[in-house]
Amino acid sequence: MAIADQRATSDGKILGLFKLPFRNPSTTTSSSSSGNATSNSLFDGSNPRSYANSNNASSSSVSSVARSILPTRRRLRLDPSKKLYFPYEPGKQVQSAIRIKNTSKSHVAFKFQTTAPKSCFMRPPGAILTPGESLIATVFKFVEPPENGEKPLDPKTKVKFKIMSLKVKGAMDYAPELFDEQKDQSVLEQILRVVFLDVERPTPALEKLKRQLAEAEAALEARKKPPEDTGPKIIGEGLVIDEWKERRERYLARQQVEGLDSV
């Protein structure tokens, strides 16, 4: 009996082993296929929402980092590029000049700013340049006399000038409000440091300043001239040369002659 019971027990165990549930191959296949589908969907252009969000976030972060690292593209070329030279004449209003050229392919507005608006002003304070256009701006500054009445050997000043630029759509009249309305689109072109030149000591910088000031004065005089009159010319005491009037007079004279001949 004991042997029979053991055999039954052993048989039961053997049967129990065969009663263990087998893993469903379809379930395994589906799970693996779903995993493959999920992994493949990240690259096959099916555009899952989570992947798109992560991709956009990474792109925006990369672009922001790139903008912070890459230098700002200049729209203007300045001459001189980093300094404003003034003749040192204490107690007088002196002048400097700077050439500004639009090197971009669009219309660009620019404006001057200074840390000493009470003693400095610019002409023009701002303008709109077409692509490739340039002008010479004149900067005026009053030079404070030294306290001890003596001319210092190394005059220094903390006055600085800043030039801002703004891309505009086509030709338009310049207005300072353009920079207020599109403050986010304006670009700092350059901060110019003031440097004084000894007028009694000729230098290349001083000679160049004199040439630029002469060009700026000539350009100002040209702008002051009235535009050429393209209308009828007036000679003598108000005689108007008008082609239509001449034709009419010749026609009347010919009619008069023909009328006399017919008589």
Residue pairs with C-beta under 8 A, 6 or more apart in sequence:
41 48
41 51
42 48
42 51
72 187
72 188
74 103
74 187
74 189
75 102
75 103
75 104
75 108
75 165
75 167
75 187
75 189
76 100
76 101
76 102
76 103
76 108
76 110
76 129
76 163
76 165
76 189
77 100
77 101
77 103
78 98
78 99
78 100
78 163
78 189
78 190
78 192
79 98
79 99
79 101
80 98
80 192
81 190
82 190
82 192
82 193
83 192
83 193
83 194
83 195
84 96
84 98
84 139
84 161
84 192
84 193
84 194
84 195
85 96
85 195
85 196
85 197
85 205
85 206
85 209
86 94
86 95
86 96
86 139
86 141
86 143
86 194
86 195
86 196
86 197
87 94
87 95
87 196
87 197
87 199
87 206
87 209
88 94
88 143
88 151
88 155
88 196
88 197
88 198
88 199
89 143
89 199
90 143
90 144
90 145
90 146
90 151
91 143
91 144
91 145
92 142
92 143
93 140
93 141
93 142
93 143
94 140
94 141
94 142
94 143
95 138
95 139
95 140
95 141
95 213
96 138
96 139
96 141
96 209
96 213
97 136
97 137
97 138
97 139
97 209
97 212
97 213
97 215
97 216
98 136
98 137
98 139
98 192
98 212
99 134
99 135
99 136
99 137
99 212
100 110
100 129
100 134
100 135
100 136
100 137
100 163
101 129
101 132
101 133
101 134
102 108
102 129
102 130
102 131
102 132
102 133
102 134
103 132
104 131
104 167
105 131
106 131
106 167
106 168
107 128
107 129
107 130
107 131
107 167
107 168
107 169
107 170
107 171
107 172
108 128
108 129
108 165
108 166
108 167
108 168
109 126
109 127
109 128
109 129
109 165
109 166
109 167
109 168
109 174
109 178
109 179
110 126
110 127
110 129
110 163
110 164
110 165
110 166
110 189
111 125
111 126
111 163
111 164
111 176
111 179
112 122
112 125
112 126
112 137
112 139
112 161
112 162
112 163
113 161
113 162
113 163
113 164
114 120
114 122
114 159
114 160
114 161
114 162
115 158
115 159
115 160
115 161
116 141
116 159
119 141
119 142
119 144
119 159
120 139
120 140
120 141
120 142
120 159
120 161
121 139
121 140
122 137
122 138
122 139
122 140
122 161
123 137
123 138
123 139
123 140
123 220
124 135
124 137
124 174
125 176
126 174
126 176
127 135
127 174
128 168
128 171
128 172
128 173
128 174
129 135
130 171
135 219
136 212
136 215
136 216
136 219
137 216
138 213
138 216
138 220
139 161
141 159
141 194
143 196
146 152
155 196
157 194
157 196
159 194
160 191
160 192
160 193
160 194
161 191
161 192
161 194
162 188
162 190
162 191
162 192
163 188
163 189
163 190
163 192
164 179
164 186
164 187
164 188
164 189
165 186
165 187
165 189
166 178
166 179
166 182
166 185
166 186
166 187
167 185
168 178
179 186
197 203
197 205
197 206
197 209
198 206
199 206
232 240
232 241
232 242
233 240
233 241
234 240
234 241
235 241
